[in-house]
Amino acid sequence: MPLPGNRPLNTADLTAYTPSCGASPVAAYVRAPFRGRLLKVAGILGGAITTADGTVTVTVNGAPVASFAVPQSGSAVGQLFSVVPASPVYLNEDDVIALSPSGASGTSVPMHFSLAVRGA
């Protein structure tokens, strides 16, 4: 099996978790470990949302930088949703990145997040 493209050594994956992206959404938070640029944000569902589409808003120190939709239709465990910010998002060490779900339905539907960050 061929290997994927090379990944620079100055890129890190940060992870966060929310126990509920459904009816009672809980935000997930992660700290920027170094100065750099946010390249991509992804979320993986831990269950199916039931009746309404959801949205995850990404903020850095309270300022919105990106968002992605989590459609209800066909939602299931293990589905991946992601966004690449439309304009460069620069981070400083100790910036707080919040991932805030909203709008979705379903009880206690967890979501795991991954953020790709490239050091300056």
Contact map, one row per residue, 1 for C-alpha under 8 A:
111000000000000000000000000000000000000000000000000000000000000000000000000000000000000000000000000000000000000000000000
111100000000000000000000000000000000000000000000000000000000000000000000000000000000000000000000000000000000000000000000
111110000000000000000000000000000000000000000000000000000000000000000000000000000000000000000000000000000000000000000000
011111000000000000000000000000000000000000000000000000000000000000000000000000000000000000000000000000000000000000000000
001111100000000000000000000000000000000000000000000000000000000000000000000000000000000000000000000000000000000000000000
000111110000000000000000000000000000000000000000000000000000000000000000000000000000000000000000000000000000000000000000
000011111010000000000000000000000000000000000000000000000000000000000000000000000000000000000000000000000000000000000000
000001111110000000000000000000000000000000000000000000000000000000000000000000000000000000000000000000000000000000000000
000000111111000000000000000000000000000000000000000000000000000000000000000000000000000000000000000000000000000000000000
000000011111000000000000000000000000000000000000000000000000000000000000000000000000000000000000000000000000000000000110
000000111111100000000000000000000000000000000000000000000000000000000000000000000000000000000000000000000000000000011110
000000001111110000000000000000000000000000000000000000000000000000000000000000000000000000000000000000000000000000011110
000000000011111000000000000000000000000000000000000000000000000000000000000000000000000000000000000000000000000001111000
000000000001111100000000000001000000000000000000000000000000000000000000000000000000000000000000000000000000000001111000
000000000000111110000000000001000000000000000000000000000000000000000000000000000000000000000000000000000000000111100000
000000000000011111000000000111000000000000000000000000000000000000000000000000000000000000000000000000000000000111000000
000000000000001111100000000110000000000000000000000000000000000000000000000000000000000000000000000000000000011110000000
000000000000000111111000011100000000000000000000000000000000000000000000000000000000000000000000000000000000011100000000
000000000000000011111000010000000000000000000000000000000000000000000000000000000000000000000000000000000001111000000000
000000000000000001111111110000000000000000000000000000000000000000000000000000000000000000000000000000000011111000000000
000000000000000001111111110000000000000000000000000001000000000000000000000000000000000000000000000011011001111000000000
000000000000000000011111100000000000000000000000100001000000000000000000000000000000000000000000000011111111110000000000
000000000000000000011111100000000000000000000000000000000000000000000000000000000000000000000000000000111111000000000000
000000000000000000011111110000000000000000000000000000000000000000000000000000000000000000000000000000000011000000000000
000000000000000000011111111000000000000000000000000000000000000000000000000000000000000000000000000111000000000000000000
000000000000000001111001111100000000000000000000000000000000000000000000000000000000000000000000000110000000000000000000
000000000000000001000000111110000000000000000000000000000000000000000000000000000000000000000000011110000000000000000000
000000000000000111000000011111000000000000000000000000000000000000000000000000000000000000000000011100000000000000000000
000000000000000110000000001111100000000000000000000000000000000000000000000000000000000000000001111000000000000000000000
000000000000011100000000000111110000000000000000000000000000000000000000000000000000000000000001110000000000000000000000
000000000000000000000000000011111000000000000000000000000000000000000000000000000000000000001111100000000000000000000000
000000000000000000000000000001111110000000000000000000000000000000000000000000000000000000111111100000000000000000000000
000000000000000000000000000000111110000000000000000000000000000000000000000000000000000000001100000000000000000000000000
000000000000000000000000000000011111000000000000000000000000000000000000000000000000000000111100000000000000000000000010
000000000000000000000000000000011111100000000000000000000000000000000000000000000000000001111000000000000000000000000011
000000000000000000000000000000000111110000000000000000000000000000000000000000000000000001110000000000000000000000001111
000000000000000000000000000000000011111000000000000000000000000000000000000000000000000111100000000000000000000000001111
000000000000000000000000000000000001111110000000000000000000000000000000000000000000100111100000000000000000000000111100
000000000000000000000000000000000000111110000000000000000000000000000000000000000001100110000000000000000000000000111100
000000000000000000000000000000000000011111000000000000000000000000000000000000000111100000000000000000000000000000111000
000000000000000000000000000000000000011111100000000000000000000000000000000000000111000000000000000000000000000011110000
000000000000000000000000000000000000000111110000000000000000000000000000000000011110000000000000000000000000000011100000
000000000000000000000000000000000000000011111000000000000000000000000000000000011100000000000000000000000000001111000000
000000000000000000000000000000000000000001111100000000000000000000000000000011111000000000000000000000000000001110000000
000000000000000000000000000000000000000000111111000000000000000000000000000111110000000000000000000000000000111100000000
000000000000000000000000000000000000000000011111000000000000000000000000000111000000000000000000000000000000111100000000
000000000000000000000000000000000000000000001111100000000000000000000000001111000000000000000000000000000000111000000000
000000000000000000000000000000000000000000001111110000000000000000000001001110000000000000000000000000000100100000000000
000000000000000000000100000000000000000000000011111110000000000000000001001100000000000000000000000000011100100000000000
000000000000000000000000000000000000000000000001111100000000000000000001000000000000000000000000000000011100000000000000
000000000000000000000000000000000000000000000000111110000000000000000001000000000000000000000000000000011100000000000000
000000000000000000000000000000000000000000000000111111000000000000000011000000000000000000000000000000111000000000000000
000000000000000000000000000000000000000000000000101111100000000000001111100000000000000000000000000000111000000000000000
000000000000000000001100000000000000000000000000000111110000000000001111000000000000000000000000000011111000000000000000
000000000000000000000000000000000000000000000000000011111000000000111100000000000000000000000000000011110000000000000000
000000000000000000000000000000000000000000000000000001111100000000111100000000000000000000000000001111000000000000000000
000000000000000000000000000000000000000000000000000000111110000111110000000000000000000000000000011110000000000000000000
000000000000000000000000000000000000000000000000000000011111000111100000000000000000000000000000111100000000000000000000
000000000000000000000000000000000000000000000000000000001111111111000000000000000000000000000000111000000000000000000000
000000000000000000000000000000000000000000000000000000000111111110000000000000000000000000100011110000000000000000000000
000000000000000000000000000000000000000000000000000000000011111000000000000000000000000000000011110000000000000000000000
000000000000000000000000000000000000000000000000000000000011111100000000000000000000000000000000010000000000000000000000
000000000000000000000000000000000000000000000000000000000011111110000000000000000000000000000000000000000000000000000000
000000000000000000000000000000000000000000000000000000001111011111000000000000000000000000000000000000000000000000000000
000000000000000000000000000000000000000000000000000000001111001111100000000000000000100010000000000000000000000000000000
000000000000000000000000000000000000000000000000000000001110000111110000000000000011110000000000000000000000000000000000
000000000000000000000000000000000000000000000000000000111100000011111000000000000010000000000000000000000000000000000000
000000000000000000000000000000000000000000000000000000111000000001111100000000001110000000000000000000000000000000000000
000000000000000000000000000000000000000000000000000011110000000000111110000000001000000000000000000000000000000000000000
000000000000000000000000000000000000000000000000000011110000000000011111001000001000000000000000000000010000000000000000
000000000000000000000000000000000000000000000000000111000000000000001111111000000000000000000000000000000000000000000000
000000000000000000000000000000000000000000000001111111000000000000000111111000000000000000000000000000010000000000000000
000000000000000000000000000000000000000000000000000010000000000000000011111000000000000000000000000000000000000000000000
000000000000000000000000000000000000000000000000000000000000000000000011111100000000000000000000000000000000000000000000
000000000000000000000000000000000000000000000011100000000000000000000111111110100000000000000000000000000000000000000000
000000000000000000000000000000000000000000001111100000000000000000000000011111100000000000000000000000000000000000000000
000000000000000000000000000000000000000000011111000000000000000000000000001111100000000000000000000000000000000000000000
000000000000000000000000000000000000000000011110000000000000000000000000000111110000000000000000000000000000000000000000
000000000000000000000000000000000000000000011000000000000000000000000000001111111000000000000000000000000000000000000000
000000000000000000000000000000000000000001111000000000000000000000000000000001111100000000000000000000000000000000000000
000000000000000000000000000000000000000001110000000000000000000000011100000000111110000000000000000000000000000000000000
000000000000000000000000000000000000000111100000000000000000000000010000000000011111000000000000000000000000000000000000
000000000000000000000000000000000000000111000000000000000000000001110000000000001111100000000000000000000000000000000000
000000000000000000000000000000000000001110000000000000000000000001000000000000000111110000000000000000000000000000000000
000000000000000000000000000000000000011100000000000000000000000011000000000000000011111110000000000000000000000000000000
000000000000000000000000000000000000000000000000000000000000000001000000000000000001111100000000000000000000000000000000
000000000000000000000000000000000000000000000000000000000000000000000000000000000000111110000000000000000000000000000000
000000000000000000000000000000000000111000000000000000000000000000000000000000000000111111000000000000000000000000000000
000000000000000000000000000000000000111000000000000000000000000010000000000000000000101111100000000000000000000000000000
000000000000000000000000000000000011110000000000000000000000000000000000000000000000000111110000000000000000000000000000
000000000000000000000000000000010111110000000000000000000001000000000000000000000000000011111010000000000000000000000000
000000000000000000000000000000010111000000000000000000000000000000000000000000000000000001111110000000000000000000000000
000000000000000000000000000000111110000000000000000000000000000000000000000000000000000000111110000000000000000000000000
000000000000000000000000000000111100000000000000000000000000000000000000000000000000000000011111000000000000000000000000
000000000000000000000000000000110000000000000000000000000001100000000000000000000000000000111111100000000000000000000000
000000000000000000000000000011110000000000000000000000000001100000000000000000000000000000000111110000000000000000000000
000000000000000000000000000011110000000000000000000000000111100000000000000000000000000000000011111000000000000000000000
000000000000000000000000001111000000000000000000000000001111110000000000000000000000000000000001111100000000000000000000
000000000000000000000000001110000000000000000000000000011110000000000000000000000000000000000000111110000000000000000000
000000000000000000000000111100000000000000000000000000011100000000000000000000000000000000000000011111000000000000000000
000000000000000000001100111000000000000000000000000001111000000000000000000000000000000000000000001111110000000000000000
000000000000000000001100100000000000000000000000000001110000000000000000000000000000000000000000000111110000000000000000
000000000000000000000110000000000000000000000000000111100000000000000000000000000000000000000000000011111000000000000000
000000000000000000001110000000000000000000000000111111100000000000000101000000000000000000000000000011111100000000000000
000000000000000000001110000000000000000000000000111111000000000000000000000000000000000000000000000000111110000000000000
000000000000000000000110000000000000000000000001111000000000000000000000000000000000000000000000000000011111100000000000
000000000000000000010111000000000000000000000000000000000000000000000000000000000000000000000000000000001111100000000000
000000000000000000111111000000000000000000000000000000000000000000000000000000000000000000000000000000000111110000000000
000000000000000000111100000000000000000000001111100000000000000000000000000000000000000000000000000000000111111000000000
000000000000000011111100000000000000000000001110000000000000000000000000000000000000000000000000000000000001111100000000
000000000000000011111000000000000000000000111110000000000000000000000000000000000000000000000000000000000000111110000000
000000000000001111000000000000000000000000111100000000000000000000000000000000000000000000000000000000000000011111000000
000000000000001110000000000000000000000011110000000000000000000000000000000000000000000000000000000000000000001111100000
000000000000111100000000000000000000000011100000000000000000000000000000000000000000000000000000000000000000000111110000
000000000000111000000000000000000000011111000000000000000000000000000000000000000000000000000000000000000000000011111000
000000000011110000000000000000000000011110000000000000000000000000000000000000000000000000000000000000000000000001111100
000000000011110000000000000000000001111100000000000000000000000000000000000000000000000000000000000000000000000000111110
000000000111000000000000000000000001111000000000000000000000000000000000000000000000000000000000000000000000000000011111
000000000111000000000000000000000111100000000000000000000000000000000000000000000000000000000000000000000000000000001111
000000000000000000000000000000000011100000000000000000000000000000000000000000000000000000000000000000000000000000000111
